[in-house]
């Protein structure tokens, strides 16, 4: 079992910045990938960025110039730094983890944190 707890969402003005955190607990040693997705109600959940246990990071191409994913292994936490935010970034942001035990893989999701960009 992997448990993900997000924090850091909220209301921010256009052009502002926000940092999301996701702390993992449970079977940490089984986690192979962590990251963030976001979702607008009624639409499919979309990739924001992920990081592998080896440190390889993948970003959505449209976000990589403004968003930065990082990880603190000592705290089992990933961070998403979001800059130059626009109303189009308003979404629920979900922390994601992929874990494997032998050949079995499992997705884990946080509860989601709302990010609202508005003046």
Backbone as numpy.savetxt, mean C-alpha at the origin, in Angstrom:
# Nx Ny Nz CAx CAy CAz Cx Cy Cz
-1.11 -17.18 9.08 -1.94 -15.98 9.08 -1.08 -14.73 9.08
-1.50 -13.77 8.28 -0.85 -12.47 8.23 -1.91 -11.41 8.49
-1.59 -10.49 9.36 -2.52 -9.41 9.69 -1.89 -8.09 9.29
-2.66 -7.27 8.58 -2.16 -6.00 8.07 -2.98 -4.86 8.66
-2.30 -3.87 9.20 -2.98 -2.71 9.78 -2.46 -1.45 9.12
-3.36 -0.72 8.48 -3.00 0.50 7.78 -3.24 1.72 8.67
-2.51 2.77 8.38 -2.74 4.06 9.03 -2.22 5.16 8.12
-2.67 6.38 8.41 -2.13 7.53 7.70 -3.05 8.15 6.67
-4.20 7.57 6.43 -5.12 8.18 5.48 -5.75 9.44 6.05
-6.49 10.14 5.22 -7.17 11.34 5.68 -7.46 12.30 4.56
-7.72 13.53 4.95 -8.05 14.59 4.00 -6.82 15.46 3.78
-6.53 15.73 2.52 -5.39 16.57 2.18 -5.78 17.48 1.02
-5.19 18.64 0.98 -5.49 19.57 -0.11 -4.74 19.19 -1.37
-5.26 19.56 -2.53 -4.54 19.29 -3.77 -3.13 19.87 -3.72
-2.17 19.10 -4.20 -0.78 19.50 -4.16 -0.07 19.08 -2.90
-0.81 18.57 -1.94 -0.23 18.17 -0.67 0.36 16.77 -0.69
0.83 16.36 0.47 1.46 15.04 0.61 0.83 14.28 1.76
0.99 12.98 1.69 0.46 12.10 2.73 1.33 10.86 2.75
1.49 10.30 3.93 2.24 9.04 4.03 1.36 7.98 4.69
1.22 6.87 4.00 0.48 5.73 4.53 1.46 4.71 5.10
1.03 4.05 6.16 1.83 3.00 6.77 1.02 1.71 6.82
1.71 0.61 6.70 1.07 -0.70 6.83 1.98 -1.60 7.64
1.51 -1.98 8.81 2.28 -2.85 9.68 1.77 -4.28 9.58
2.67 -5.19 9.36 2.32 -6.60 9.24 2.65 -7.33 10.54
1.82 -8.30 10.86 2.06 -9.15 12.02 1.63 -10.56 11.68
1.96 -11.48 12.56 1.61 -12.88 12.32 2.80 -13.61 11.70
2.52 -14.35 10.64 3.55 -15.17 9.99 4.38 -14.32 9.03
5.14 -13.41 9.60 5.93 -12.45 8.81 6.89 -13.16 7.87
7.46 -14.24 8.35 8.50 -14.93 7.58 7.96 -15.54 6.29
6.65 -15.62 6.14 6.07 -16.21 4.92 5.75 -15.16 3.85
5.90 -13.89 4.20 5.54 -12.82 3.26 6.59 -12.70 2.17
6.14 -12.68 0.94 7.04 -12.58 -0.21 6.90 -11.21 -0.89
5.72 -10.63 -0.81 5.45 -9.34 -1.46 4.55 -8.54 -0.54
4.82 -7.24 -0.45 3.90 -6.32 0.23 3.73 -5.09 -0.62
2.64 -4.39 -0.40 2.45 -3.18 -1.17 1.09 -2.57 -0.96
0.70 -1.76 -1.95 -0.53 -1.01 -1.87 -1.32 -1.10 -3.17
-2.62 -1.21 -3.02 -3.57 -1.06 -4.10 -4.55 0.03 -3.70
-5.29 0.51 -4.68 -6.33 1.48 -4.37 -7.58 1.17 -5.18
-8.70 1.64 -4.66 -9.97 1.28 -5.29 -10.98 2.41 -5.15
-11.59 2.74 -6.28 -12.74 3.64 -6.30 -13.99 2.78 -6.25
-14.98 3.16 -5.46 -16.21 2.36 -5.41 -16.77 2.07 -6.79
-17.08 0.81 -7.05 -17.64 0.41 -8.33 -16.60 0.08 -9.37
-15.33 0.25 -9.03 -14.28 -0.06 -9.97 -13.36 -1.14 -9.41
-12.52 -1.68 -10.30 -11.60 -2.73 -9.90 -10.45 -2.14 -9.07
-9.98 -2.94 -8.13 -8.84 -2.52 -7.33 -7.61 -2.43 -8.23
-6.82 -1.36 -8.08 -5.69 -1.12 -8.96 -4.38 -1.11 -8.19
-3.34 -1.59 -8.85 -2.01 -1.58 -8.26 -1.51 -0.16 -8.07
-0.92 0.10 -6.91 -0.17 1.34 -6.70 1.32 1.03 -6.75
1.76 0.15 -5.83 3.17 -0.24 -5.80 3.32 -1.47 -4.92
4.29 -2.30 -5.26 4.61 -3.46 -4.44 6.12 -3.60 -4.30
6.53 -4.30 -3.24 7.95 -4.57 -3.00 8.09 -6.03 -2.63
9.08 -6.70 -3.23 9.32 -8.09 -2.92 10.21 -8.21 -1.69
10.32 -9.41 -1.16 11.19 -9.61 0.01 12.64 -9.32 -0.34
12.96 -9.39 -1.61 14.30 -9.06 -2.04 14.52 -7.59 -2.29
13.46 -6.80 -2.21 13.59 -5.36 -2.34 13.25 -4.80 -3.71
12.79 -5.61 -4.63 12.39 -5.11 -5.94 11.04 -4.43 -5.86
10.96 -3.22 -6.42 9.74 -2.42 -6.33 9.13 -2.25 -7.71
7.83 -2.40 -7.76 7.06 -2.16 -8.98 6.03 -1.08 -8.69
5.97 -0.10 -9.56 4.99 0.97 -9.44 4.05 0.96 -10.63
2.84 1.44 -10.41 2.01 1.80 -11.54 2.72 2.94 -12.26
2.81 2.83 -13.57 3.59 3.81 -14.33 3.11 5.23 -14.13
1.83 5.39 -13.95 1.29 6.75 -13.85 1.54 7.39 -12.49
2.03 6.58 -11.53 2.20 7.09 -10.17 3.66 7.19 -9.74
4.56 6.57 -10.46 5.93 6.40 -9.96 6.67 7.71 -9.80
6.24 8.75 -10.46 6.93 10.03 -10.31 6.49 10.78 -9.06
5.39 10.36 -8.46 4.86 11.08 -7.29 4.80 10.22 -6.03
4.76 8.92 -6.20 4.62 8.02 -5.06 5.91 7.25 -4.83
6.25 7.03 -3.56 7.44 6.27 -3.21 7.10 5.22 -2.17
7.44 3.99 -2.48 7.23 2.87 -1.55 8.53 2.56 -0.85
8.45 2.35 0.45 9.65 1.97 1.20 9.26 0.96 2.27
10.28 0.39 2.89 10.03 -0.67 3.86 11.00 -0.54 5.03
10.49 -0.79 6.21 11.32 -0.88 7.41 11.20 -2.30 7.93
12.22 -3.10 7.66 12.16 -4.52 8.03 12.11 -4.71 9.54
12.74 -3.83 10.28 12.75 -3.95 11.75 11.35 -3.77 12.32
10.52 -3.01 11.62 9.16 -2.75 12.10 8.12 -3.54 11.31
8.57 -4.35 10.35 7.63 -5.11 9.51 6.58 -4.19 8.90
7.03 -3.06 8.43 6.12 -2.02 7.96 6.55 -1.52 6.59
5.57 -1.30 5.73 5.81 -0.63 4.46 5.14 0.73 4.49
5.74 1.66 3.78 5.25 3.03 3.75 5.00 3.44 2.30
3.98 4.26 2.12 3.72 4.83 0.81 3.69 6.34 0.97
4.72 6.97 0.44 4.80 8.43 0.46 4.15 8.94 -0.82
3.14 9.79 -0.67 2.39 10.29 -1.82 2.55 11.81 -1.88
3.04 12.29 -2.99 3.30 13.72 -3.16 2.48 14.28 -4.32
2.35 15.59 -4.31 1.62 16.31 -5.38 0.29 15.64 -5.64
-0.45 15.44 -4.58 -1.72 14.73 -4.68 -2.75 15.58 -5.41
-3.61 14.89 -6.15 -4.70 15.54 -6.88 -6.02 14.85 -6.51
-7.14 15.49 -6.81 -8.43 14.85 -6.50 -8.59 13.46 -7.12
-7.88 13.23 -8.23 -7.96 11.91 -8.86 -7.31 10.80 -8.01
-6.54 11.20 -7.02 -5.93 10.22 -6.12 -6.86 9.83 -4.97
-8.02 10.45 -4.91 -8.99 10.10 -3.88 -9.46 8.67 -4.08
-9.28 7.86 -3.07 -9.58 6.44 -3.17 -9.48 5.82 -1.78
-9.90 4.58 -1.68 -9.56 3.77 -0.52 -8.29 3.00 -0.86
-7.30 3.13 -0.01 -6.01 2.49 -0.24 -5.91 1.25 0.65
-5.55 0.15 0.02 -5.49 -1.14 0.71 -4.05 -1.65 0.75
-3.63 -2.04 1.92 -2.35 -2.73 2.05 -2.53 -4.17 1.61
-1.50 -4.70 0.98 -1.56 -6.03 0.38 -0.31 -6.81 0.76
-0.50 -8.10 0.96 0.64 -8.98 1.16 0.36 -10.31 0.48
1.44 -10.88 -0.04 1.37 -12.23 -0.64 2.33 -13.09 0.15
1.81 -14.18 0.66 2.65 -15.08 1.45 2.62 -16.47 0.84
3.67 -17.20 1.07 3.72 -18.58 0.58 4.23 -19.50 1.68
3.64 -20.68 1.73 4.11 -21.75 2.61 4.21 -22.98 1.71
5.43 -23.45 1.50 5.71 -24.50 0.50 5.20 -23.98 -0.84
4.26 -24.68 -1.47 3.76 -24.25 -2.78 2.42 -23.51 -2.70
1.96 -23.27 -1.51 0.66 -22.62 -1.35 0.84 -21.13 -1.13
0.17 -20.34 -1.97 0.20 -18.89 -1.83 -1.12 -18.34 -1.33
-1.03 -17.18 -0.68 -2.25 -16.59 -0.11 -2.14 -15.08 -0.15
-3.23 -14.44 -0.52 -3.31 -12.99 -0.49 -3.88 -12.53 0.85
-3.36 -11.42 1.33 -3.86 -10.81 2.55 -4.11 -9.33 2.28
-5.17 -8.81 2.87 -5.53 -7.42 2.66 -5.79 -6.73 3.99
-5.41 -5.47 4.05 -5.80 -4.65 5.18 -7.24 -4.20 5.04
-7.70 -3.46 6.02 -9.09 -3.03 6.04 -9.34 -1.84 5.13
-8.29 -1.21 4.68 -8.42 -0.05 3.80 -8.38 1.25 4.58
-7.79 2.26 3.97 -7.75 3.58 4.58 -8.14 4.61 3.51
-9.03 5.50 3.87 -9.55 6.47 2.93 -8.57 7.62 2.76
-8.28 7.95 1.51 -7.51 9.14 1.17 -8.42 10.05 0.36
-8.61 11.25 0.82 -9.46 12.22 0.13 -8.63 13.47 -0.17
-8.57 13.82 -1.43 -7.84 15.01 -1.85 -8.86 16.05 -2.30
-8.98 17.08 -1.52 -10.01 18.09 -1.80 -9.65 19.40 -1.12
-10.05 20.48 -1.76 -9.85 21.79 -1.14 -11.07 22.20 -0.34
